[in-house]
Amino acid sequence: MTPARTILLAWFVLVLAACAASEPTEVRGPVPIVGWSNGGDVQIVDVDSCGGDPEASVVETESTVTITVTSTKRDPGDACLDSLEIELDAELGDRQVIDGVTGEEPPGIEG
């Protein structure tokens, strides 16, 4: 291969690599709850999505409240939380809160 072709090939590979690096790193989808607190008929839920415009869906039964959050997950370098206030049809009472993403009870918010 001639030196000119080698340089041209190297330039082409660098351009392709630069284009791939500029792809968006944000993905919208279900995100696990990282903390929650009980406010009677209002639940406070935190998710690790950093300004990701989270939305929650809720399914209430006699024994559980399942909360599923969908948000845009930002680049893993972001270290901030989004909080949502979710109104329930009735007070939480003795019902268990379930994260619709993990199927488990999420950790409580400290403080």
VOBA-1610 file (N, C-alpha, C; in pm, whole numbers, padded with zeros to 5 digits, always signed):
BEGIN
Met+00085-00117+00000Met+00000+00000+00000Met+00090+00123+00000Thr+00053+00219-00080Thr+00134+00340-00091Thr+00114+00426+00033Pro+00213+00512+00064Pro+00199+00599+00181Pro+00075+00688+00173Ala+00039+00735+00055Ala-00079+00820+00041Ala-00205+00742+00075Arg-00212+00617+00030Arg-00330+00533+00062Arg-00334+00503+00211Thr-00221+00481+00274Thr-00215+00454+00417Thr-00267+00573+00495Ile-00225+00692+00456Ile-00270+00814+00523Ile-00420+00832+00503Leu-00467+00810+00381Leu-00609+00824+00352Leu-00692+00724+00433Leu-00645+00601+00443Leu-00715+00499+00521Leu-00717+00537+00669Ala-00604+00585+00721Ala-00598+00626+00861Ala-00694+00742+00888Trp-00701+00838+00796Trp-00792+00952+00811Trp-00937+00904+00813Phe-00970+00812+00722Phe-01105+00759+00713Phe-01145+00688+00843Val-01055+00610+00901Val-01082+00539+01026Val-01104+00640+01139Leu-01024+00746+01144Leu-01041+00848+01247Leu-01174+00921+01234Val-01215+00950+01111Val-01344+01016+01090Val-01458+00926+01136Leu-01452+00799+01103Leu-01555+00705+01148Leu-01559+00696+01300Ala-01444+00692+01363Ala-01437+00684+01509Ala-01496+00809+01572Ala-01470+00925+01515Ala-01525+01050+01568Ala-01677+01052+01554Cys-01729+01003+01445Cys-01874+01000+01426Cys-01939+00906+01526Ala-01879+00793+01550Ala-01934+00696+01645Ala-01933+00753+01786Ala-01830+00830+01821Ala-01820+00887+01955Ala-01925+00994+01979Ser-01978+01055+01875Ser-02076+01161+01894Ser-02220+01108+01901Glu-02239+00978+01896Glu-02372+00920+01909Glu-02428+00955+02046Pro-02557+00979+02057Pro-02616+01010+02187Pro-02601+00894+02284Thr-02576+00926+02411Thr-02560+00823+02513Thr-02684+00814+02600Glu-02793+00879+02560Glu-02915+00878+02637Glu-03013+00774+02582Val-03071+00699+02674Val-03167+00596+02636Val-03289+00610+02726Arg-03409+00610+02667Arg-03532+00618+02745Arg-03584+00477+02771Gly-03618+00451+02895Gly-03670+00320+02930Gly-03695+00311+03079Pro-03728+00192+03127Pro-03755+00173+03269Pro-03627+00192+03351Val-03641+00260+03465Val-03527+00280+03556Val-03569+00237+03696Pro-03479+00172+03768Pro-03513+00128+03903Pro-03524+00245+04000Ile-03606+00227+04102Ile-03621+00325+04209Ile-03503+00309+04304Val-03437+00421+04338Val-03323+00415+04429Val-03360+00461+04570Gly-03481+00513+04587Gly-03528+00552+04719Gly-03673+00597+04714Trp-03744+00583+04826Trp-03883+00626+04832Trp-03919+00659+04976Ser-04021+00741+04992Ser-04073+00770+05126Ser-04225+00778+05120Asn-04288+00747+05232Asn-04432+00741+05242Asn-04486+00872+05296Gly-04575+00931+05221Gly-04643+01051+05266Gly-04793+01029+05272Gly-04835+00911+05318Gly-04977+00879+05323Gly-05028+00840+05187Asp-05098+00934+05120Asp-05146+00903+04985Asp-05056+00964+04877Val-04940+01018+04918Val-04841+01069+04823Val-04708+01000+04852Gln-04654+00935+04750Gln-04525+00869+04763Gln-04419+00954+04693Ile-04304+00971+04757Ile-04190+01039+04696Ile-04096+00929+04647Val-04062+00934+04519Val-03978+00831+04458Val-03858+00899+04392Asp-03738+00846+04418Asp-03615+00895+04356Asp-03563+00792+04256Val-03518+00842+04140Val-03454+00757+04039Val-03325+00823+03993Asp-03232+00741+03949Asp-03100+00787+03906Asp-03102+00817+03756Ser-03167+00930+03718Ser-03174+00961+03576Ser-03131+01104+03543Cys-03107+01188+03640Cys-03047+01321+03624Cys-03112+01406+03515Gly-03230+01460+03546Gly-03299+01546+03450Gly-03355+01470+03332Gly-03394+01344+03356Gly-03439+01257+03247Gly-03587+01258+03221Asp-03661+01355+03278Asp-03805+01367+03255Asp-03878+01237+03290Pro-03864+01192+03417Pro-03926+01065+03455Pro-04078+01071+03462Glu-04141+00958+03431Glu-04286+00941+03440Glu-04310+00810+03514Ala-04415+00808+03596Ala-04446+00688+03673Ala-04583+00634+03639Ser-04593+00503+03641Ser-04724+00437+03633Ser-04740+00358+03762Val-04864+00350+03810Val-04891+00289+03940Val-05004+00186+03925Val-04983+00071+03989Val-05088-00031+03999Val-05108-00058+04148Glu-05230-00028+04196Glu-05261-00046+04337Glu-05351-00167+04357Thr-05314-00251+04455Thr-05399-00361+04498Thr-05422-00348+04648Glu-05492-00443+04707Glu-05516-00439+04851Glu-05388-00455+04931Ser-05287-00526+04875Ser-05166-00554+04951Ser-05039-00487+04898Thr-05043-00435+04775Thr-04922-00376+04717Thr-04953-00249+04638Val-04849-00169+04622Val-04849-00054+04532Val-04725-00071+04445Thr-04746-00102+04317Thr-04634-00122+04226Thr-04614+00005+04145Ile-04493+00062+04155Ile-04459+00185+04086Ile-04351+00154+03983Thr-04380+00185+03857Thr-04283+00165+03749Thr-04249+00301+03692Val-04119+00333+03691Val-04073+00463+03642Val-04001+00445+03509Thr-04037+00530+03413Thr-03969+00536+03284Thr-03903+00673+03275Ser-03777+00675+03234Ser-03704+00801+03225Ser-03594+00789+03122Thr-03536+00902+03089Thr-03419+00902+03002Thr-03297+00891+03091Lys-03225+00782+03078Lys-03106+00759+03156Lys-02991+00835+03092Arg-02931+00923+03167Arg-02821+01005+03117Arg-02691+00927+03121Asp-02587+00986+03062Asp-02454+00928+03064Asp-02419+00886+03206Pro-02354+00771+03225Pro-02324+00722+03360Pro-02243+00819+03445Gly-02181+00921+03384Gly-02104+01016+03462Gly-02189+01108+03547Asp-02317+01122+03515Asp-02404+01209+03592Asp-02437+01143+03726Ala-02432+01224+03831Ala-02457+01169+03964Ala-02565+01251+04035Cys-02682+01261+03975Cys-02792+01332+04041Cys-02920+01251+04024Leu-03017+01283+04109Leu-03141+01208+04111Leu-03258+01294+04065Asp-03359+01229+04010Asp-03488+01292+03983Asp-03585+01241+04088Ser-03669+01331+04139Ser-03772+01293+04236Ser-03910+01312+04176Leu-03999+01220+04209Leu-04138+01229+04164Leu-04229+01221+04285Glu-04336+01298+04284Glu-04443+01284+04382Glu-04557+01211+04315Ile-04593+01097+04370Ile-04694+01012+04308Ile-04814+01004+04400Glu-04930+01050+04350Glu-05053+01045+04429Glu-05118+00908+04412Leu-05153+00848+04526Leu-05222+00719+04527Leu-05372+00741+04540Asp-05448+00640+04502Asp-05594+00646+04517Asp-05633+00644+04665Ala-05551+00578+04747Ala-05576+00568+04891Ala-05442+00570+04962Glu-05444+00598+05092Glu-05320+00598+05170Glu-05250+00463+05160Leu-05119+00466+05171Leu-05039+00343+05158Leu-05077+00243+05266Gly-05090+00290+05390Gly-05124+00200+05501Gly-05024+00088+05515Asp-05074-00036+05522Asp-04988-00154+05540Asp-04943-00215+05408Arg-04980-00153+05297Arg-04942-00210+05167Arg-04793-00197+05144Gln-04738-00290+05069Gln-04596-00292+05035Gln-04574-00219+04903Val-04469-00134+04899Val-04431-00067+04776Val-04338-00159+04699Ile-04367-00179+04570Ile-04287-00265+04483Ile-04236-00182+04366Asp-04109-00197+04335Asp-04051-00134+04215Asp-04089-00221+04096Gly-04163-00164+04001Gly-04207-00239+03884Gly-04094-00285+03794Val-03975-00225+03808Val-03860-00264+03726Val-03790-00385+03786Thr-03769-00383+03918Thr-03695-00492+03982Thr-03785-00601+04041Gly-03912-00565+04067Gly-04003-00661+04129Gly-03982-00673+04280Glu-03898-00584+04336Glu-03867-00589+04479Glu-03903-00456+04546Glu-03903-00457+04678Glu-03926-00333+04752Glu-03802-00245+04740Pro-03818-00119+04696Pro-03702-00032+04683Pro-03655+00016+04820Pro-03530+00064+04830Pro-03480+00114+04958Pro-03551+00244+04995Gly-03564+00269+05125Gly-03625+00393+05172Gly-03529+00510+05158Ile-03586+00630+05152Ile-03505+00751+05149Ile-03463+00782+05292Glu-03335+00804+05312Glu-03286+00836+05447Glu-03317+00981+05479Gly-03337+01007+05609Gly-03354+01144+05654Gly-03484+01177+05692
//
